[in-house]
């Protein structure tokens, strides 16, 4: 039986080894149903970039330039491949 790694932050579903899921920057699991979209992540980055002072919160960025570079990469991916759920294999 696959090991239970955690529970979805939104619905408490079990996340097992091999499941498609999302692991947030602040260490929470989200199940397939509740994983954010690429466009959600871009919006989140945009909000941080537009704030009056730089506060990346739980996101791991040292500077606004780092954040903007990643945001541009995600925007390029969205433009080239369209929106997708941000899933990894647990
Ligand atoms: Zn869920």
PDB file of the backbone (N, CA, C, O) and the ligand in Angstrom, with CONECT records:
HET     ZN  A 101       1
ATOM      1  N   UNK A   1       0.841  -1.203   0.000  1.00  0.00           N
ATOM      2  CA  UNK A   1       0.000   0.000   0.000  1.00  0.00           C
ATOM      3  C   UNK A   1       0.875   1.253   0.000  1.00  0.00           C
ATOM      4  O   UNK A   1       1.882   1.326   0.705  1.00  0.00           O
ATOM      5  N   UNK A   2       0.470   2.237  -0.806  1.00  0.00           N
ATOM      6  CA  UNK A   2       1.265   3.460  -0.916  1.00  0.00           C
ATOM      7  C   UNK A   2       1.224   4.237   0.399  1.00  0.00           C
ATOM      8  O   UNK A   2       0.214   4.274   1.101  1.00  0.00           O
ATOM      9  N   UNK A   3       2.333   4.837   0.692  1.00  0.00           N
ATOM     10  CA  UNK A   3       2.465   5.600   1.924  1.00  0.00           C
ATOM     11  C   UNK A   3       1.657   6.907   1.835  1.00  0.00           C
ATOM     12  O   UNK A   3       1.671   7.581   0.805  1.00  0.00           O
ATOM     13  N   UNK A   4       0.961   7.254   2.916  1.00  0.00           N
ATOM     14  CA  UNK A   4       0.258   8.537   2.967  1.00  0.00           C
ATOM     15  C   UNK A   4       1.255   9.619   3.385  1.00  0.00           C
ATOM     16  O   UNK A   4       1.842   9.562   4.465  1.00  0.00           O
ATOM     17  N   UNK A   5       1.431  10.611   2.498  1.00  0.00           N
ATOM     18  CA  UNK A   5       2.431  11.657   2.744  1.00  0.00           C
ATOM     19  C   UNK A   5       1.837  12.863   3.457  1.00  0.00           C
ATOM     20  O   UNK A   5       2.532  13.590   4.167  1.00  0.00           O
ATOM     21  N   UNK A   6       0.544  13.061   3.255  1.00  0.00           N
ATOM     22  CA  UNK A   6      -0.106  14.217   3.860  1.00  0.00           C
ATOM     23  C   UNK A   6      -1.562  14.263   3.447  1.00  0.00           C
ATOM     24  O   UNK A   6      -2.088  13.317   2.860  1.00  0.00           O
ATOM     25  N   UNK A   7      -2.200  15.363   3.758  1.00  0.00           N
ATOM     26  CA  UNK A   7      -3.615  15.536   3.443  1.00  0.00           C
ATOM     27  C   UNK A   7      -3.822  16.861   2.731  1.00  0.00           C
ATOM     28  O   UNK A   7      -3.145  17.851   3.010  1.00  0.00           O
ATOM     29  N   UNK A   8      -4.788  16.857   1.790  1.00  0.00           N
ATOM     30  CA  UNK A   8      -5.104  18.078   1.063  1.00  0.00           C
ATOM     31  C   UNK A   8      -5.557  19.158   2.044  1.00  0.00           C
ATOM     32  O   UNK A   8      -6.412  18.931   2.900  1.00  0.00           O
ATOM     33  N   UNK A   9      -4.958  20.337   1.895  1.00  0.00           N
ATOM     34  CA  UNK A   9      -5.260  21.478   2.762  1.00  0.00           C
ATOM     35  C   UNK A   9      -6.719  21.930   2.594  1.00  0.00           C
ATOM     36  O   UNK A   9      -7.301  22.500   3.516  1.00  0.00           O
ATOM     37  N   UNK A  10      -7.303  21.676   1.423  1.00  0.00           N
ATOM     38  CA  UNK A  10      -8.665  22.147   1.132  1.00  0.00           C
ATOM     39  C   UNK A  10      -9.728  21.122   1.501  1.00  0.00           C
ATOM     40  O   UNK A  10     -10.763  21.499   2.051  1.00  0.00           O
ATOM     41  N   UNK A  11      -9.512  19.848   1.222  1.00  0.00           N
ATOM     42  CA  UNK A  11     -10.581  18.865   1.409  1.00  0.00           C
ATOM     43  C   UNK A  11     -10.156  17.677   2.268  1.00  0.00           C
ATOM     44  O   UNK A  11     -10.951  16.767   2.501  1.00  0.00           O
ATOM     45  N   UNK A  12      -8.911  17.679   2.739  1.00  0.00           N
ATOM     46  CA  UNK A  12      -8.421  16.628   3.634  1.00  0.00           C
ATOM     47  C   UNK A  12      -8.259  15.256   2.952  1.00  0.00           C
ATOM     48  O   UNK A  12      -8.097  14.245   3.636  1.00  0.00           O
ATOM     49  N   UNK A  13      -8.300  15.217   1.627  1.00  0.00           N
ATOM     50  CA  UNK A  13      -8.067  13.945   0.931  1.00  0.00           C
ATOM     51  C   UNK A  13      -6.642  13.473   1.201  1.00  0.00           C
ATOM     52  O   UNK A  13      -5.724  14.284   1.326  1.00  0.00           O
ATOM     53  N   UNK A  14      -6.466  12.167   1.288  1.00  0.00           N
ATOM     54  CA  UNK A  14      -5.123  11.625   1.516  1.00  0.00           C
ATOM     55  C   UNK A  14      -4.263  11.802   0.261  1.00  0.00           C
ATOM     56  O   UNK A  14      -4.724  11.563  -0.855  1.00  0.00           O
ATOM     57  N   UNK A  15      -3.023  12.217   0.454  1.00  0.00           N
ATOM     58  CA  UNK A  15      -2.047  12.288  -0.629  1.00  0.00           C
ATOM     59  C   UNK A  15      -1.094  11.114  -0.425  1.00  0.00           C
ATOM     60  O   UNK A  15      -0.401  11.031   0.589  1.00  0.00           O
ATOM     61  N   UNK A  16      -1.068  10.203  -1.407  1.00  0.00           N
ATOM     62  CA  UNK A  16      -0.207   9.023  -1.291  1.00  0.00           C
ATOM     63  C   UNK A  16       0.926   9.109  -2.302  1.00  0.00           C
ATOM     64  O   UNK A  16       0.830   9.811  -3.308  1.00  0.00           O
ATOM     65  N   UNK A  17       1.983   8.395  -2.020  1.00  0.00           N
ATOM     66  CA  UNK A  17       3.109   8.285  -2.947  1.00  0.00           C
ATOM     67  C   UNK A  17       2.590   7.926  -4.337  1.00  0.00           C
ATOM     68  O   UNK A  17       1.837   6.966  -4.497  1.00  0.00           O
ATOM     69  N   UNK A  18       2.999   8.702  -5.337  1.00  0.00           N
ATOM     70  CA  UNK A  18       2.578   8.422  -6.705  1.00  0.00           C
ATOM     71  C   UNK A  18       1.361   9.209  -7.153  1.00  0.00           C
ATOM     72  O   UNK A  18       1.058   9.245  -8.345  1.00  0.00           O
ATOM     73  N   UNK A  19       0.646   9.850  -6.209  1.00  0.00           N
ATOM     74  CA  UNK A  19      -0.520  10.666  -6.576  1.00  0.00           C
ATOM     75  C   UNK A  19      -0.075  11.943  -7.282  1.00  0.00           C
ATOM     76  O   UNK A  19       1.000  12.477  -7.011  1.00  0.00           O
ATOM     77  N   UNK A  20      -0.925  12.425  -8.195  1.00  0.00           N
ATOM     78  CA  UNK A  20      -0.727  13.757  -8.753  1.00  0.00           C
ATOM     79  C   UNK A  20      -1.240  14.740  -7.711  1.00  0.00           C
ATOM     80  O   UNK A  20      -2.367  14.606  -7.234  1.00  0.00           O
ATOM     81  N   UNK A  21      -0.428  15.720  -7.356  1.00  0.00           N
ATOM     82  CA  UNK A  21      -0.817  16.648  -6.302  1.00  0.00           C
ATOM     83  C   UNK A  21      -0.008  17.920  -6.449  1.00  0.00           C
ATOM     84  O   UNK A  21       0.801  18.053  -7.368  1.00  0.00           O
ATOM     85  N   UNK A  22      -0.231  18.855  -5.540  1.00  0.00           N
ATOM     86  CA  UNK A  22       0.532  20.100  -5.523  1.00  0.00           C
ATOM     87  C   UNK A  22       1.093  20.285  -4.123  1.00  0.00           C
ATOM     88  O   UNK A  22       0.396  20.064  -3.132  1.00  0.00           O
ATOM     89  N   UNK A  23       2.361  20.694  -4.043  1.00  0.00           N
ATOM     90  CA  UNK A  23       3.010  20.966  -2.775  1.00  0.00           C
ATOM     91  C   UNK A  23       3.312  22.451  -2.731  1.00  0.00           C
ATOM     92  O   UNK A  23       4.097  22.942  -3.542  1.00  0.00           O
ATOM     93  N   UNK A  24       2.704  23.179  -1.802  1.00  0.00           N
ATOM     94  CA  UNK A  24       2.823  24.638  -1.816  1.00  0.00           C
ATOM     95  C   UNK A  24       4.165  25.085  -1.250  1.00  0.00           C
ATOM     96  O   UNK A  24       4.866  24.323  -0.585  1.00  0.00           O
ATOM     97  N   UNK A  25       4.504  26.353  -1.534  1.00  0.00           N
ATOM     98  CA  UNK A  25       5.769  26.924  -1.073  1.00  0.00           C
ATOM     99  C   UNK A  25       5.851  26.922   0.453  1.00  0.00           C
ATOM    100  O   UNK A  25       6.946  26.845   1.010  1.00  0.00           O
ATOM    101  N   UNK A  26       4.712  27.004   1.131  1.00  0.00           N
ATOM    102  CA  UNK A  26       4.757  26.995   2.596  1.00  0.00           C
ATOM    103  C   UNK A  26       4.492  25.603   3.178  1.00  0.00           C
ATOM    104  O   UNK A  26       4.166  25.463   4.356  1.00  0.00           O
ATOM    105  N   UNK A  27       4.637  24.575   2.332  1.00  0.00           N
ATOM    106  CA  UNK A  27       4.670  23.214   2.865  1.00  0.00           C
ATOM    107  C   UNK A  27       3.328  22.540   3.060  1.00  0.00           C
ATOM    108  O   UNK A  27       3.200  21.661   3.913  1.00  0.00           O
ATOM    109  N   UNK A  28       2.309  22.938   2.278  1.00  0.00           N
ATOM    110  CA  UNK A  28       1.008  22.282   2.365  1.00  0.00           C
ATOM    111  C   UNK A  28       0.779  21.436   1.111  1.00  0.00           C
ATOM    112  O   UNK A  28       1.266  21.761   0.028  1.00  0.00           O
ATOM    113  N   UNK A  29       0.036  20.356   1.278  1.00  0.00           N
ATOM    114  CA  UNK A  29      -0.363  19.529   0.144  1.00  0.00           C
ATOM    115  C   UNK A  29      -1.724  19.959  -0.356  1.00  0.00           C
ATOM    116  O   UNK A  29      -2.586  20.374   0.419  1.00  0.00           O
ATOM    117  N   UNK A  30      -1.908  19.853  -1.678  1.00  0.00           N
ATOM    118  CA  UNK A  30      -3.233  20.047  -2.264  1.00  0.00           C
ATOM    119  C   UNK A  30      -3.479  18.892  -3.231  1.00  0.00           C
ATOM    120  O   UNK A  30      -2.579  18.500  -3.975  1.00  0.00           O
ATOM    121  N   UNK A  31      -4.693  18.348  -3.222  1.00  0.00           N
ATOM    122  CA  UNK A  31      -5.003  17.214  -4.096  1.00  0.00           C
ATOM    123  C   UNK A  31      -5.189  17.702  -5.537  1.00  0.00           C
ATOM    124  O   UNK A  31      -5.213  18.903  -5.808  1.00  0.00           O
ATOM    125  N   UNK A  32      -5.320  16.749  -6.439  1.00  0.00           N
ATOM    126  CA  UNK A  32      -5.530  17.031  -7.855  1.00  0.00           C
ATOM    127  C   UNK A  32      -6.659  18.059  -8.062  1.00  0.00           C
ATOM    128  O   UNK A  32      -6.518  18.997  -8.846  1.00  0.00           O
ATOM    129  N   UNK A  33      -7.785  17.863  -7.342  1.00  0.00           N
ATOM    130  CA  UNK A  33      -8.941  18.758  -7.501  1.00  0.00           C
ATOM    131  C   UNK A  33      -8.647  20.181  -7.046  1.00  0.00           C
ATOM    132  O   UNK A  33      -9.227  21.129  -7.576  1.00  0.00           O
ATOM    133  N   UNK A  34      -7.763  20.344  -6.080  1.00  0.00           N
ATOM    134  CA  UNK A  34      -7.555  21.658  -5.487  1.00  0.00           C
ATOM    135  C   UNK A  34      -6.220  22.293  -5.850  1.00  0.00           C
ATOM    136  O   UNK A  34      -5.876  23.354  -5.330  1.00  0.00           O
ATOM    137  N   UNK A  35      -5.469  21.653  -6.735  1.00  0.00           N
ATOM    138  CA  UNK A  35      -4.196  22.231  -7.170  1.00  0.00           C
ATOM    139  C   UNK A  35      -4.456  23.533  -7.919  1.00  0.00           C
ATOM    140  O   UNK A  35      -5.422  23.631  -8.676  1.00  0.00           O
ATOM    141  N   UNK A  36      -3.598  24.536  -7.714  1.00  0.00           N
ATOM    142  CA  UNK A  36      -3.777  25.804  -8.440  1.00  0.00           C
ATOM    143  C   UNK A  36      -3.401  25.652  -9.915  1.00  0.00           C
ATOM    144  O   UNK A  36      -2.689  24.726 -10.303  1.00  0.00           O
ATOM    145  N   UNK A  37      -3.894  26.577 -10.713  1.00  0.00           N
ATOM    146  CA  UNK A  37      -3.548  26.624 -12.137  1.00  0.00           C
ATOM    147  C   UNK A  37      -2.314  27.497 -12.310  1.00  0.00           C
ATOM    148  O   UNK A  37      -1.981  28.314 -11.451  1.00  0.00           O
ATOM    149  N   UNK A  38      -1.644  27.304 -13.444  1.00  0.00           N
ATOM    150  CA  UNK A  38      -0.516  28.168 -13.803  1.00  0.00           C
ATOM    151  C   UNK A  38      -0.946  29.637 -13.758  1.00  0.00           C
ATOM    152  O   UNK A  38      -0.206  30.490 -13.270  1.00  0.00           O
ATOM    153  N   UNK A  39      -2.145  29.925 -14.269  1.00  0.00           N
ATOM    154  CA  UNK A  39      -2.624  31.318 -14.287  1.00  0.00           C
ATOM    155  C   UNK A  39      -2.843  31.849 -12.867  1.00  0.00           C
ATOM    156  O   UNK A  39      -2.680  33.045 -12.628  1.00  0.00           O
ATOM    157  N   UNK A  40      -3.212  30.975 -11.920  1.00  0.00           N
ATOM    158  CA  UNK A  40      -3.343  31.400 -10.514  1.00  0.00           C
ATOM    159  C   UNK A  40      -1.988  31.820  -9.959  1.00  0.00           C
ATOM    160  O   UNK A  40      -1.870  32.831  -9.266  1.00  0.00           O
ATOM    161  N   UNK A  41      -0.970  31.028 -10.275  1.00  0.00           N
ATOM    162  CA  UNK A  41       0.378  31.333  -9.787  1.00  0.00           C
ATOM    163  C   UNK A  41       0.865  32.655 -10.371  1.00  0.00           C
ATOM    164  O   UNK A  41       1.488  33.452  -9.670  1.00  0.00           O
ATOM    165  N   UNK A  42       0.584  32.890 -11.646  1.00  0.00           N
ATOM    166  CA  UNK A  42       0.983  34.153 -12.269  1.00  0.00           C
ATOM    167  C   UNK A  42       0.288  35.319 -11.572  1.00  0.00           C
ATOM    168  O   UNK A  42       0.914  36.341 -11.290  1.00  0.00           O
ATOM    169  N   UNK A  43      -1.007  35.165 -11.295  1.00  0.00           N
ATOM    170  CA  UNK A  43      -1.757  36.225 -10.612  1.00  0.00           C
ATOM    171  C   UNK A  43      -1.148  36.505  -9.231  1.00  0.00           C
ATOM    172  O   UNK A  43      -1.002  37.657  -8.824  1.00  0.00           O
ATOM    173  N   UNK A  44      -0.800  35.434  -8.527  1.00  0.00           N
ATOM    174  CA  UNK A  44      -0.202  35.593  -7.203  1.00  0.00           C
ATOM    175  C   UNK A  44       1.122  36.372  -7.299  1.00  0.00           C
ATOM    176  O   UNK A  44       1.383  37.263  -6.492  1.00  0.00           O
ATOM    177  N   UNK A  45       1.943  36.028  -8.285  1.00  0.00           N
ATOM    178  CA  UNK A  45       3.208  36.729  -8.478  1.00  0.00           C
ATOM    179  C   UNK A  45       2.971  38.198  -8.836  1.00  0.00           C
ATOM    180  O   UNK A  45       3.669  39.092  -8.356  1.00  0.00           O
ATOM    181  N   UNK A  46       1.974  38.423  -9.686  1.00  0.00           N
ATOM    182  CA  UNK A  46       1.622  39.781 -10.110  1.00  0.00           C
ATOM    183  C   UNK A  46       1.242  40.648  -8.902  1.00  0.00           C
ATOM    184  O   UNK A  46       1.661  41.801  -8.796  1.00  0.00           O
ATOM    185  N   UNK A  47       0.445  40.076  -7.997  1.00  0.00           N
ATOM    186  CA  UNK A  47       0.015  40.829  -6.813  1.00  0.00           C
ATOM    187  C   UNK A  47       1.208  41.207  -5.949  1.00  0.00           C
ATOM    188  O   UNK A  47       1.284  42.324  -5.437  1.00  0.00           O
ATOM    189  N   UNK A  48       2.138  40.275  -5.789  1.00  0.00           N
ATOM    190  CA  UNK A  48       3.338  40.572  -5.000  1.00  0.00           C
ATOM    191  C   UNK A  48       4.166  41.654  -5.696  1.00  0.00           C
ATOM    192  O   UNK A  48       4.685  42.564  -5.050  1.00  0.00           O
ATOM    193  N   UNK A  49       4.282  41.542  -7.029  1.00  0.00           N
ATOM    194  CA  UNK A  49       5.087  42.503  -7.789  1.00  0.00           C
ATOM    195  C   UNK A  49       4.499  43.915  -7.716  1.00  0.00           C
ATOM    196  O   UNK A  49       5.235  44.900  -7.769  1.00  0.00           O
ATOM    197  N   UNK A  50       3.170  44.009  -7.595  1.00  0.00           N
ATOM    198  CA  UNK A  50       2.523  45.319  -7.605  1.00  0.00           C
ATOM    199  C   UNK A  50       2.385  45.929  -6.210  1.00  0.00           C
ATOM    200  O   UNK A  50       1.985  47.085  -6.074  1.00  0.00           O
ATOM    201  N   UNK A  51       2.712  45.163  -5.187  1.00  0.00           N
ATOM    202  CA  UNK A  51       2.595  45.671  -3.812  1.00  0.00           C
ATOM    203  C   UNK A  51       3.580  46.816  -3.607  1.00  0.00           C
ATOM    204  O   UNK A  51       4.623  46.855  -4.260  1.00  0.00           O
ATOM    205  N   UNK A  52       3.262  47.752  -2.705  1.00  0.00           N
ATOM    206  CA  UNK A  52       4.132  48.918  -2.509  1.00  0.00           C
ATOM    207  C   UNK A  52       5.527  48.549  -1.991  1.00  0.00           C
ATOM    208  O   UNK A  52       6.486  49.267  -2.276  1.00  0.00           O
ATOM    209  N   UNK A  53       5.664  47.470  -1.253  1.00  0.00           N
ATOM    210  CA  UNK A  53       7.007  47.011  -0.891  1.00  0.00           C
ATOM    211  C   UNK A  53       7.078  45.504  -1.105  1.00  0.00           C
ATOM    212  O   UNK A  53       6.065  44.804  -1.103  1.00  0.00           O
ATOM    213  N   UNK A  54       8.310  45.029  -1.290  1.00  0.00           N
ATOM    214  CA  UNK A  54       8.510  43.635  -1.682  1.00  0.00           C
ATOM    215  C   UNK A  54       8.337  42.708  -0.477  1.00  0.00           C
ATOM    216  O   UNK A  54       9.119  42.753   0.473  1.00  0.00           O
ATOM    217  N   UNK A  55       7.313  41.878  -0.531  1.00  0.00           N
ATOM    218  CA  UNK A  55       7.099  40.877   0.511  1.00  0.00           C
ATOM    219  C   UNK A  55       6.619  39.593  -0.158  1.00  0.00           C
ATOM    220  O   UNK A  55       5.429  39.442  -0.432  1.00  0.00           O
ATOM    221  N   UNK A  56       7.542  38.667  -0.421  1.00  0.00           N
ATOM    222  CA  UNK A  56       7.144  37.459  -1.141  1.00  0.00           C
ATOM    223  C   UNK A  56       6.369  36.462  -0.293  1.00  0.00           C
ATOM    224  O   UNK A  56       5.947  35.421  -0.797  1.00  0.00           O
ATOM    225  N   UNK A  57       6.175  36.765   0.995  1.00  0.00           N
ATOM    226  CA  UNK A  57       5.408  35.861   1.851  1.00  0.00           C
ATOM    227  C   UNK A  57       6.065  34.499   1.913  1.00  0.00           C
ATOM    228  O   UNK A  57       7.240  34.383   2.261  1.00  0.00           O
ATOM    229  N   UNK A  58       5.301  33.460   1.574  1.00  0.00           N
ATOM    230  CA  UNK A  58       5.832  32.100   1.666  1.00  0.00           C
ATOM    231  C   UNK A  58       6.660  31.717   0.441  1.00  0.00           C
ATOM    232  O   UNK A  58       7.300  30.665   0.426  1.00  0.00           O
ATOM    233  N   UNK A  59       6.649  32.572  -0.590  1.00  0.00           N
ATOM    234  CA  UNK A  59       7.385  32.227  -1.802  1.00  0.00           C
ATOM    235  C   UNK A  59       8.875  32.490  -1.609  1.00  0.00           C
ATOM    236  O   UNK A  59       9.281  33.420  -0.913  1.00  0.00           O
ATOM    237  N   UNK A  60       9.666  31.650  -2.241  1.00  0.00           N
ATOM    238  CA  UNK A  60      11.099  31.663  -1.999  1.00  0.00           C
ATOM    239  C   UNK A  60      11.822  32.547  -3.019  1.00  0.00           C
ATOM    240  O   UNK A  60      12.466  32.044  -3.939  1.00  0.00           O
ATOM    241  N   UNK A  61      11.710  33.874  -2.848  1.00  0.00           N
ATOM    242  CA  UNK A  61      12.411  34.806  -3.728  1.00  0.00           C
ATOM    243  C   UNK A  61      13.228  35.775  -2.892  1.00  0.00           C
ATOM    244  O   UNK A  61      12.767  36.276  -1.866  1.00  0.00           O
ATOM    245  N   UNK A  62      14.453  36.031  -3.346  1.00  0.00           N
ATOM    246  CA  UNK A  62      15.321  36.963  -2.633  1.00  0.00           C
ATOM    247  C   UNK A  62      15.060  38.401  -3.040  1.00  0.00           C
ATOM    248  O   UNK A  62      15.291  39.328  -2.263  1.00  0.00           O
ATOM    249  N   UNK A  63      14.578  38.583  -4.260  1.00  0.00           N
ATOM    250  CA  UNK A  63      14.408  39.951  -4.742  1.00  0.00           C
ATOM    251  C   UNK A  63      13.235  40.015  -5.723  1.00  0.00           C
ATOM    252  O   UNK A  63      12.759  39.007  -6.244  1.00  0.00           O
ATOM    253  N   UNK A  64      12.805  41.237  -5.939  1.00  0.00           N
ATOM    254  CA  UNK A  64      11.729  41.452  -6.906  1.00  0.00           C
ATOM    255  C   UNK A  64      12.165  40.984  -8.300  1.00  0.00           C
ATOM    256  O   UNK A  64      11.354  40.455  -9.059  1.00  0.00           O
ATOM    257  N   UNK A  65      13.446  41.180  -8.633  1.00  0.00           N
ATOM    258  CA  UNK A  65      13.942  40.736  -9.945  1.00  0.00           C
ATOM    259  C   UNK A  65      13.785  39.227 -10.124  1.00  0.00           C
ATOM    260  O   UNK A  65      13.391  38.761 -11.194  1.00  0.00           O
ATOM    261  N   UNK A  66      14.097  38.463  -9.068  1.00  0.00           N
ATOM    262  CA  UNK A  66      13.932  37.003  -9.132  1.00  0.00           C
ATOM    263  C   UNK A  66      12.481  36.640  -9.401  1.00  0.00           C
ATOM    264  O   UNK A  66      12.169  35.792 -10.237  1.00  0.00           O
ATOM    265  N   UNK A  67      11.602  37.314  -8.663  1.00  0.00           N
ATOM    266  CA  UNK A  67      10.182  37.031  -8.809  1.00  0.00           C
ATOM    267  C   UNK A  67       9.694  37.384 -10.213  1.00  0.00           C
ATOM    268  O   UNK A  67       8.943  36.625 -10.826  1.00  0.00           O
ATOM    269  N   UNK A  68      10.124  38.538 -10.715  1.00  0.00           N
ATOM    270  CA  UNK A  68       9.694  38.958 -12.056  1.00  0.00           C
ATOM    271  C   UNK A  68      10.223  37.999 -13.127  1.00  0.00           C
ATOM    272  O   UNK A  68       9.530  37.712 -14.103  1.00  0.00           O
ATOM    273  N   UNK A  69      11.452  37.506 -12.941  1.00  0.00           N
ATOM    274  CA  UNK A  69      12.026  36.564 -13.910  1.00  0.00           C
ATOM    275  C   UNK A  69      11.186  35.292 -13.957  1.00  0.00           C
ATOM    276  O   UNK A  69      10.881  34.782 -15.035  1.00  0.00           O
ATOM    277  N   UNK A  70      10.809  34.774 -12.768  1.00  0.00           N
ATOM    278  CA  UNK A  70       9.985  33.569 -12.728  1.00  0.00           C
ATOM    279  C   UNK A  70       8.598  33.849 -13.312  1.00  0.00           C
ATOM    280  O   UNK A  70       8.045  33.014 -14.028  1.00  0.00           O
ATOM    281  N   UNK A  71       8.041  35.011 -13.009  1.00  0.00           N
ATOM    282  CA  UNK A  71       6.727  35.359 -13.538  1.00  0.00           C
ATOM    283  C   UNK A  71       6.770  35.405 -15.067  1.00  0.00           C
ATOM    284  O   UNK A  71       5.838  34.955 -15.733  1.00  0.00           O
ATOM    285  N   UNK A  72       7.846  35.946 -15.613  1.00  0.00           N
ATOM    286  CA  UNK A  72       7.979  35.999 -17.076  1.00  0.00           C
ATOM    287  C   UNK A  72       8.094  34.603 -17.669  1.00  0.00           C
ATOM    288  O   UNK A  72       7.528  34.334 -18.729  1.00  0.00           O
ATOM    289  N   UNK A  73       8.832  33.696 -16.986  1.00  0.00           N
ATOM    290  CA  UNK A  73       8.919  32.312 -17.466  1.00  0.00           C
ATOM    291  C   UNK A  73       7.534  31.661 -17.494  1.00  0.00           C
ATOM    292  O   UNK A  73       7.176  30.978 -18.453  1.00  0.00           O
ATOM    293  N   UNK A  74       6.766  31.884 -16.431  1.00  0.00           N
ATOM    294  CA  UNK A  74       5.426  31.272 -16.369  1.00  0.00           C
ATOM    295  C   UNK A  74       4.504  31.867 -17.429  1.00  0.00           C
ATOM    296  O   UNK A  74       3.691  31.162 -18.027  1.00  0.00           O
ATOM    297  N   UNK A  75       4.642  33.176 -17.654  1.00  0.00           N
ATOM    298  CA  UNK A  75       3.812  33.816 -18.692  1.00  0.00           C
ATOM    299  C   UNK A  75       4.132  33.260 -20.074  1.00  0.00           C
ATOM    300  O   UNK A  75       3.237  33.040 -20.892  1.00  0.00           O
ATOM    301  N   UNK A  76       5.444  33.032 -20.327  1.00  0.00           N
ATOM    302  CA  UNK A  76       5.842  32.450 -21.607  1.00  0.00           C
ATOM    303  C   UNK A  76       5.254  31.052 -21.767  1.00  0.00           C
ATOM    304  O   UNK A  76       4.756  30.688 -22.832  1.00  0.00           O
ATOM    305  N   UNK A  77       5.322  30.275 -20.680  1.00  0.00           N
ATOM    306  CA  UNK A  77       4.770  28.915 -20.736  1.00  0.00           C
ATOM    307  C   UNK A  77       3.264  28.966 -20.991  1.00  0.00           C
ATOM    308  O   UNK A  77       2.738  28.187 -21.786  1.00  0.00           O
ATOM    309  N   UNK A  78       2.577  29.881 -20.316  1.00  0.00           N
ATOM    310  CA  UNK A  78       1.130  30.018 -20.501  1.00  0.00           C
ATOM    311  C   UNK A  78       0.825  30.382 -21.955  1.00  0.00           C
ATOM    312  O   UNK A  78      -0.105  29.841 -22.554  1.00  0.00           O
ATOM    313  N   UNK A  79       1.614  31.303 -22.519  1.00  0.00           N
ATOM    314  CA  UNK A  79       1.396  31.735 -23.900  1.00  0.00           C
ATOM    315  C   UNK A  79       1.660  30.597 -24.881  1.00  0.00           C
ATOM    316  O   UNK A  79       0.955  30.452 -25.880  1.00  0.00           O
ATOM    317  N   UNK A  80       2.695  29.779 -24.587  1.00  0.00           N
ATOM    318  CA  UNK A  80       3.079  28.726 -25.528  1.00  0.00           C
ATOM    319  C   UNK A  80       2.213  27.485 -25.404  1.00  0.00           C
ATOM    320  O   UNK A  80       1.821  26.893 -26.409  1.00  0.00           O
ATOM    321  N   UNK A  81       1.911  27.087 -24.160  1.00  0.00           N
ATOM    322  CA  UNK A  81       1.269  25.782 -23.946  1.00  0.00           C
ATOM    323  C   UNK A  81      -0.134  25.874 -23.369  1.00  0.00           C
ATOM    324  O   UNK A  81      -0.836  24.866 -23.281  1.00  0.00           O
ATOM    325  N   UNK A  82      -0.546  27.062 -22.978  1.00  0.00           N
ATOM    326  CA  UNK A  82      -1.864  27.206 -22.374  1.00  0.00           C
ATOM    327  C   UNK A  82      -1.818  26.921 -20.886  1.00  0.00           C
ATOM    328  O   UNK A  82      -0.774  26.581 -20.330  1.00  0.00           O
ATOM    329  N   UNK A  83      -2.971  27.067 -20.255  1.00  0.00           N
ATOM    330  CA  UNK A  83      -3.049  26.918 -18.804  1.00  0.00           C
ATOM    331  C   UNK A  83      -2.988  25.445 -18.422  1.00  0.00           C
ATOM    332  O   UNK A  83      -3.381  24.573 -19.198  1.00  0.00           O
ATOM    333  N   UNK A  84      -2.496  25.183 -17.235  1.00  0.00           N
ATOM    334  CA  UNK A  84      -2.456  23.795 -16.742  1.00  0.00           C
ATOM    335  C   UNK A  84      -2.493  23.825 -15.228  1.00  0.00           C
ATOM    336  O   UNK A  84      -2.196  24.841 -14.600  1.00  0.00           O
ATOM    337  N   UNK A  85      -2.856  22.709 -14.665  1.00  0.00           N
ATOM    338  CA  UNK A  85      -2.758  22.558 -13.210  1.00  0.00           C
ATOM    339  C   UNK A  85      -1.311  22.341 -12.840  1.00  0.00           C
ATOM    340  O   UNK A  85      -0.570  21.648 -13.538  1.00  0.00           O
ATOM    341  N   UNK A  86      -0.915  22.944 -11.730  1.00  0.00           N
ATOM    342  CA  UNK A  86       0.452  22.787 -11.258  1.00  0.00           C
ATOM    343  C   UNK A  86       0.542  21.524 -10.410  1.00  0.00           C
ATOM    344  O   UNK A  86       0.396  21.562  -9.188  1.00  0.00           O
ATOM    345  N   UNK A  87       0.786  20.406 -11.084  1.00  0.00           N
ATOM    346  CA  UNK A  87       0.817  19.114 -10.394  1.00  0.00           C
ATOM    347  C   UNK A  87       2.213  18.515 -10.431  1.00  0.00           C
ATOM    348  O   UNK A  87       2.954  18.666 -11.402  1.00  0.00           O
ATOM    349  N   UNK A  88       2.541  17.840  -9.362  1.00  0.00           N
ATOM    350  CA  UNK A  88       3.748  17.018  -9.333  1.00  0.00           C
ATOM    351  C   UNK A  88       3.317  15.617  -8.891  1.00  0.00           C
ATOM    352  O   UNK A  88       2.194  15.423  -8.425  1.00  0.00           O
ATOM    353  N   UNK A  89       4.203  14.663  -9.040  1.00  0.00           N
ATOM    354  CA  UNK A  89       3.932  13.316  -8.541  1.00  0.00           C
ATOM    355  C   UNK A  89       4.516  13.190  -7.141  1.00  0.00           C
ATOM    356  O   UNK A  89       5.710  13.392  -6.924  1.00  0.00           O
ATOM    357  N   UNK A  90       3.646  12.852  -6.200  1.00  0.00           N
ATOM    358  CA  UNK A  90       4.080  12.770  -4.800  1.00  0.00           C
ATOM    359  C   UNK A  90       5.078  11.634  -4.629  1.00  0.00           C
ATOM    360  O   UNK A  90       5.563  11.400  -3.523  1.00  0.00           O
TER     361      UNK A  90
HETATM  362 ZN    ZN A 101      -8.510  18.607  -2.138  1.00  0.00          ZN
END
